[in-house]
Every structure is written in C-alpha cells, then in structure tokens.
C-alpha cells in the first residue's frame, strides 16, 4: 500500500474529493498532499475541507517543476488539468498546452525520480468529434439513442468502448489528454513505471462549481435552485443531447479499488463513466431538477452549433467491469439530490460564487 499520496489539482472538485476520501479511509496510515495553483474560482473554498480531513495543502503549479521539489510520493493521482473542451478556441492555447501537456511531463518526471505509481484521470473527450457525430442514433421524445448497428467499431447501444477509432480531431483539450495518455504509456515502458489511465465521463457531485465548461450538471441544479434561465444549445435546440454522468462518490470508490489492486490493474486504459443507466439528456436533466427543486425555470431553445459539441456520448465500461469489482451505483436522482442538498446547506456562502456563474 502507498503511505504517501500526492493529488495534483488537489483543491479542485475531483482532486479535493479524492484527497479527502483517501486521507479518511486509507487502510494504512497515509500522508495525503494536495497540490493546486488555486486558479479556478471556488477552489479556495475546498481548503478548509482539506485541512479538516488532515490533507496537507501545497500551493504550487505543475507547470513549474520547482513547485514539485521536496515531494516524495509513492502514488500520484493526477487530477490537474484545464478541463474545458472549449479551451484555446478564443485565443492562444498556451495555458491549456502548458497545464495539460507540460504539466503531465513534470508529473511524470516526479514519478520517474521517486518511482511513484500513477493514476491518470483522462477524459472521454479523447474520442474524435467527427467520428462521434457520424454515429447512428434514433430520436426519441426526450433523447437521442444510440443504435446497435453502427458504421464504426467499438460502439453499440451500450455506448463508446475503448476500441473506438482515435483517428481525427477531438478538440484542443481532448488532444492534450490523449497526448498525455501516450506520454504516460511511454514513461511506463521506458522507466518501468506502473500506471492506470481512466477515461472519465461527465463527473458530477457536491462541491462542483456550476459552470458550463466544467460542471453542467451542477449548473443545471443551481439554475433551478436560484430560478435562473437556461438554454438548450445546438441540435435544433431540442435538449435531446445525451451524456452519461459519473458521480464523484462512484469515482472515489473506483480509485480506492484501483489503489488496492494496483498490481493487477496497472497498465490498463479504462472508460469510467455512469454508462447507459447513468445517462441523461438535457431535457431529462431538466425534469429531474424540477422534481428535486419544485421550481420551473425558463429554457430558451437555441439552434447555435458550437465547436466540439456532440449529440450523444455514453461510456461503455464493460472492460473495466470485467477486471474490477466496480460498477457505478449512485442513481441519477440520488446524484442530483446530493448536489441540491449541498447548495441548500451552503447557500449563504456559495451564493456569490454560484450566481456569478449562471
């Protein structure tokens, strides 16, 4: 087991949740350090939570190798990234490239020097946009549904599998994550490092800032709670586009399982998402939010097509299920209810951050 764990991006939504869970539930005495540059608004709100769980916080930036000096982790959980699929399109991609590619290089150099194991959180956005947009689907009253008969391999009505073709453009963000995956694999081969790569679906849960570029599920719940208008953007403004949702509680359970079974799972590249049972369209998300909050908000349809948008993505996690005793267990209603309760409980302290994002 690992007695020293470093979580990069450790004050963000995912990183802080994982760091706190590992500090509180490790099976052996474990020192957990969270490294973060606190660039994203709202990340500073996680510092008291980290301290309360006994997680050591280190203010630093993975773009700067000097910020990693003195660290001696046995395991690195890499959650640090610029997560927006639209990053770089409105100007230079310099910050995106430096954070997501150069940062991965510096993290791998730390792993090489300390012989640390690595769990790398990648993304479903590594799959090419044109290929995803070419898939056969049916239009139902509330959503788009993938068909079994498809023009490409690695896809069925259950979703996208790891063998889905990777040729083609996928967004600047997706490119940095796929390139980072390749870098991780090359370092593992060249230096004998042990690594696991998780291509995560749409992660959601309490403490996620409600922003369209990183927390659309939290955004939908918060907009209903604060009675703010929303828009169905693209695909005719129908709101039928579909994504699968992975609760932070289920992701935390997966990471614990991978840590405990590292030797058996190392070298794996896994889709990790909510799968078909955890999928929802925006229209279905709206219905759930109305049920939970008892509020109805105006939603404007917009036929605007945005770069990097896709009509449907569902993670096919059967490869992961075949080698790990893990499957997502939190229902969509339970996930959204947990976000709603977090907003309600912390409304006074969160209002300025939340409303500024809506």
MIVOSE-110129 format. One line per 3 residues: for each residue x negated, y negated, z negated of C-alpha. Coordinates in Angstrom, 3 decimals. Example, Ala and Ser with C-alpha at 12.3 -4.5 7.8 and 13.67 -1.06 7.14 Angstrom:
<rs>
-12.300:4.500:-7.800 ~ -13.670:1.060:-7.140;
</rs>
This chain:
<rs>
0.000:0.000:0.000 ~ -1.050:-3.608:0.530 ~ -1.914:-5.577:-2.594;
-2.476:-8.875:-0.726 ~ 0.027:-10.058:1.881 ~ -0.145:-13.240:3.965;
3.026:-14.546:5.614 ~ 2.338:-17.148:8.291 ~ 5.207:-19.555:8.854;
5.955:-18.682:5.256 ~ 8.105:-21.724:4.439 ~ 10.395:-21.229:7.416;
13.710:-19.435:7.339 ~ 12.386:-15.979:8.230 ~ 8.962:-16.308:6.621;
10.221:-17.550:3.261 ~ 12.911:-14.867:3.088 ~ 10.376:-12.116:3.802;
7.750:-13.541:1.433 ~ 10.228:-13.796:-1.440 ~ 11.527:-10.281:-0.872;
8.035:-8.790:-0.696 ~ 6.960:-10.583:-3.862 ~ 10.044:-9.455:-5.767;
10.390:-5.891:-4.525 ~ 6.877:-4.617:-3.811 ~ 6.334:-1.077:-5.070;
2.833:-2.013:-6.310 ~ 1.550:-5.287:-7.824 ~ 1.251:-7.569:-4.807;
-0.031:-11.087:-4.264 ~ 2.004:-12.787:-1.535 ~ 0.762:-16.011:0.062;
2.941:-18.168:2.336 ~ 1.090:-20.377:4.838 ~ 3.028:-23.146:6.576;
2.447:-26.617:8.042 ~ 5.948:-27.797:6.973 ~ 6.534:-29.333:10.414;
10.165:-28.285:10.718 ~ 12.689:-30.287:8.734 ~ 14.207:-28.245:5.953;
11.175:-26.012:5.406 ~ 10.177:-28.102:2.387 ~ 13.426:-27.009:0.728;
12.034:-23.473:0.513 ~ 9.022:-24.418:-1.609 ~ 10.881:-24.163:-4.965;
12.281:-20.795:-3.887 ~ 8.811:-19.517:-3.062 ~ 7.395:-20.750:-6.358;
10.284:-19.241:-8.297 ~ 9.557:-15.840:-6.750 ~ 5.872:-16.030:-7.593;
4.761:-16.609:-3.987 ~ 1.619:-18.711:-3.627 ~ 2.142:-21.521:-1.109;
-0.736:-22.743:1.020 ~ -0.246:-25.804:3.183 ~ -2.008:-25.023:6.417;
-1.681:-24.698:10.169 ~ -2.546:-21.605:12.204 ~ -3.735:-23.922:14.973;
-6.624:-24.825:12.654 ~ -8.909:-21.862:11.865 ~ -10.406:-23.745:8.911;
-6.984:-23.580:7.230 ~ -7.337:-19.788:7.104 ~ -10.683:-19.751:5.322;
-10.809:-18.049:1.945 ~ -7.849:-15.790:2.708 ~ -8.411:-12.030:2.319;
-5.105:-10.354:3.180 ~ -4.601:-6.629:3.506 ~ -1.467:-7.271:5.574;
-0.421:-10.248:7.697 ~ 3.253:-10.728:8.565 ~ 3.155:-13.248:11.408;
6.347:-15.345:11.419 ~ 4.710:-18.554:12.585 ~ 5.905:-19.943:15.909;
7.585:-22.778:17.710 ~ 10.871:-20.879:18.146 ~ 12.838:-22.949:20.662;
13.441:-21.378:24.064 ~ 13.687:-24.921:25.462 ~ 10.312:-25.996:24.039;
7.981:-27.616:26.540 ~ 10.510:-28.366:29.265 ~ 10.961:-32.012:28.281;
7.236:-32.815:28.349 ~ 3.898:-31.201:27.670 ~ 3.972:-27.643:26.276;
0.787:-28.336:24.304 ~ 2.259:-27.833:20.826 ~ 4.067:-24.686:21.951;
0.933:-23.184:23.515 ~ -1.322:-24.112:20.611 ~ 1.082:-22.821:17.966;
2.217:-19.639:19.668 ~ -0.908:-18.596:21.559 ~ -3.874:-20.257:19.901;
-2.238:-19.602:16.541 ~ -1.938:-15.901:17.350 ~ -5.625:-15.838:18.278;
-6.632:-17.398:14.963 ~ -4.362:-14.993:13.076 ~ -5.897:-12.024:14.883;
-9.384:-13.296:14.152 ~ -8.464:-13.371:10.463 ~ -7.153:-9.804:10.756;
-10.345:-8.720:12.507 ~ -12.578:-10.238:9.834 ~ -10.588:-8.851:6.903;
-9.460:-5.581:8.551 ~ -5.872:-6.544:7.772 ~ -2.846:-4.753:9.153;
-0.437:-6.913:11.171 ~ 3.329:-7.053:11.652 ~ 4.024:-9.442:14.521;
7.504:-10.904:14.943 ~ 8.097:-11.304:18.646 ~ 11.388:-12.044:20.370;
13.970:-10.658:22.760 ~ 13.108:-13.662:24.908 ~ 10.145:-11.732:26.371;
12.590:-10.231:28.895 ~ 12.772:-12.200:32.185 ~ 15.698:-14.554:32.730;
16.376:-13.768:36.400 ~ 16.458:-10.035:35.648 ~ 18.869:-10.544:32.755;
21.053:-12.783:34.899 ~ 21.217:-10.099:37.609 ~ 22.856:-7.518:35.344;
26.334:-6.165:36.000 ~ 28.931:-7.152:33.449 ~ 32.685:-7.370:33.144;
34.555:-10.461:31.990 ~ 36.951:-9.688:29.168 ~ 39.350:-12.063:27.368;
36.789:-13.095:24.726 ~ 33.370:-11.974:26.024 ~ 31.136:-10.654:28.783;
30.496:-6.891:28.520 ~ 27.522:-5.011:29.964 ~ 28.328:-2.082:32.242;
26.552:1.278:32.235 ~ 25.852:1.224:35.966 ~ 23.050:-1.337:36.330;
20.644:-2.413:39.109 ~ 17.616:-2.171:36.788 ~ 16.156:0.391:34.402;
16.091:0.002:30.636 ~ 19.626:-1.328:30.279 ~ 23.068:0.146:29.617;
26.296:-0.842:27.924 ~ 24.343:-0.438:24.656 ~ 22.023:-3.313:25.589;
18.464:-4.000:26.662 ~ 15.781:-1.430:25.865 ~ 12.016:-1.770:25.639;
11.566:-0.291:29.142 ~ 13.454:-3.186:30.767 ~ 11.250:-4.674:33.547;
8.968:-7.506:32.425 ~ 8.163:-8.983:35.847 ~ 9.317:-12.562:36.312;
9.618:-15.830:34.408 ~ 11.144:-15.805:30.937 ~ 10.728:-19.415:29.602;
7.579:-21.028:28.316 ~ 8.473:-19.857:24.809 ~ 9.054:-16.273:25.945;
5.775:-16.349:27.855 ~ 3.819:-17.311:24.724 ~ 5.391:-14.482:22.736;
4.782:-11.844:25.423 ~ 1.208:-13.074:25.867 ~ 0.788:-12.859:22.092;
2.069:-9.276:22.171 ~ -0.613:-8.436:24.738 ~ -3.259:-10.140:22.618;
-2.177:-8.147:19.567 ~ -2.404:-4.885:21.529 ~ -5.832:-5.737:22.934;
-7.187:-6.620:19.489 ~ -5.774:-3.388:18.100 ~ -7.560:-1.400:20.808;
-10.815:-3.358:20.741 ~ -11.273:-3.574:16.977 ~ -9.246:-0.678:15.606;
-6.615:-2.884:14.000 ~ -3.235:-1.463:13.025 ~ -0.256:-3.471:14.258;
3.517:-3.263:14.692 ~ 5.425:-5.528:17.089 ~ 9.137:-6.309:16.584;
11.096:-7.964:19.388 ~ 13.780:-9.579:17.267 ~ 17.249:-10.515:18.406;
19.063:-13.584:17.113 ~ 18.144:-13.712:13.403 ~ 20.631:-15.435:11.099;
21.397:-15.877:7.433 ~ 21.339:-18.240:4.438 ~ 18.605:-20.898:4.396;
18.506:-21.154:8.185 ~ 18.734:-24.756:9.335 ~ 21.759:-25.245:11.637;
20.146:-26.281:14.902 ~ 20.960:-25.151:18.429 ~ 17.284:-24.458:19.142;
16.756:-22.078:16.226 ~ 19.927:-21.447:14.217 ~ 23.006:-21.414:16.431;
24.883:-19.062:14.081 ~ 24.246:-21.314:11.084 ~ 25.111:-24.296:13.299;
28.494:-22.769:14.147 ~ 29.330:-22.094:10.496 ~ 28.119:-25.529:9.357;
30.072:-27.324:12.086 ~ 33.255:-25.623:10.919 ~ 32.471:-26.303:7.251;
31.787:-30.022:7.849 ~ 34.502:-30.254:10.528 ~ 32.182:-31.352:13.323;
32.934:-30.862:17.053 ~ 31.178:-28.213:19.120 ~ 30.706:-27.397:22.803;
30.798:-24.233:24.867 ~ 27.906:-24.953:27.252 ~ 27.390:-23.142:30.545;
29.047:-20.192:32.279 ~ 32.080:-22.300:33.092 ~ 32.442:-23.492:29.507;
34.192:-20.245:28.653 ~ 32.246:-19.490:25.466 ~ 32.032:-15.842:26.526;
28.223:-15.586:26.490 ~ 27.078:-12.881:24.065 ~ 24.133:-12.371:21.717;
23.524:-9.793:19.019 ~ 22.928:-11.099:15.501 ~ 20.346:-9.613:13.121;
20.940:-10.606:9.508 ~ 17.899:-11.700:7.533 ~ 18.858:-9.067:4.952;
18.614:-6.306:7.573 ~ 15.338:-7.682:8.944 ~ 13.907:-7.744:5.428;
14.900:-4.110:4.979 ~ 13.180:-3.226:8.250 ~ 9.928:-4.960:7.295;
9.885:-3.170:3.931 ~ 10.385:0.149:5.714 ~ 7.575:-0.591:8.171;
5.188:-1.573:5.384 ~ 5.924:1.647:3.515 ~ 5.486:3.726:6.691;
2.758:1.723:8.402 ~ 0.544:4.639:9.377 ~ 3.379:6.433:11.149;
4.819:3.334:12.878 ~ 1.659:1.425:13.765 ~ 1.161:0.825:17.481;
4.912:0.610:18.070 ~ 6.751:-2.080:20.032 ~ 10.373:-2.138:18.915;
13.555:-4.013:19.763 ~ 15.029:-5.102:16.420 ~ 18.472:-6.625:16.527;
22.054:-6.270:15.479 ~ 22.846:-4.142:18.525 ~ 26.278:-3.814:20.062;
28.105:-3.693:16.668 ~ 26.364:-6.928:15.662 ~ 27.080:-8.773:18.893;
29.495:-11.658:19.369 ~ 30.398:-14.232:21.968 ~ 30.691:-17.899:21.046;
34.485:-17.548:21.250 ~ 34.372:-14.620:18.822 ~ 31.973:-16.536:16.593;
34.484:-19.383:16.556 ~ 37.293:-17.059:15.473 ~ 35.185:-15.681:12.623;
34.211:-19.187:11.456 ~ 37.850:-20.267:11.474 ~ 38.753:-17.219:9.398;
35.996:-17.875:6.858 ~ 36.344:-21.659:6.515 ~ 40.077:-22.070:7.278;
39.013:-25.014:9.449 ~ 39.638:-25.589:13.142 ~ 37.255:-27.927:14.963;
37.495:-29.351:18.488 ~ 35.372:-27.429:21.006 ~ 34.690:-29.048:24.366;
34.032:-26.798:27.380 ~ 31.010:-27.836:29.450 ~ 30.052:-26.190:32.730;
26.493:-27.568:32.422 ~ 23.957:-24.842:33.193 ~ 20.869:-25.154:31.029;
17.445:-23.781:31.812 ~ 16.779:-20.402:30.150 ~ 20.433:-19.700:29.300;
21.649:-16.126:29.821 ~ 25.207:-14.733:29.840 ~ 24.528:-11.703:27.670;
21.757:-10.160:25.620 ~ 22.190:-7.240:23.218 ~ 19.256:-5.404:21.629;
19.232:-1.660:22.258 ~ 17.479:-0.469:19.085 ~ 17.620:3.261:19.703;
13.830:3.589:19.976 ~ 13.455:2.075:16.517 ~ 16.239:4.229:15.113;
14.552:7.354:16.482 ~ 11.359:6.811:14.483 ~ 12.520:4.827:11.444;
15.256:5.448:8.918 ~ 16.631:1.957:9.542 ~ 19.696:0.528:11.180;
21.379:-2.862:10.675 ~ 24.114:-2.558:8.077 ~ 25.494:-6.035:7.369;
28.705:-6.755:9.274 ~ 29.230:-9.946:11.268 ~ 31.870:-11.115:8.802;
29.570:-10.469:5.836 ~ 26.705:-12.294:7.543 ~ 28.762:-15.385:8.348;
30.327:-15.335:4.878 ~ 26.867:-15.362:3.280 ~ 25.918:-18.435:5.338;
29.180:-20.129:4.410 ~ 28.644:-19.432:0.712 ~ 25.090:-20.809:0.908;
26.352:-24.035:2.480 ~ 29.208:-24.345:-0.016 ~ 26.987:-23.726:-3.053;
24.284:-26.142:-1.909 ~ 26.470:-28.684:-0.119 ~ 25.235:-31.738:-2.013;
21.527:-31.069:-1.482 ~ 21.979:-29.769:2.054 ~ 24.459:-32.289:3.434;
21.915:-34.769:4.777 ~ 19.841:-32.078:6.463 ~ 22.828:-30.234:7.850;
24.873:-33.172:9.108 ~ 21.819:-34.720:10.776 ~ 21.518:-31.577:12.910;
25.139:-31.490:14.033;
</rs>
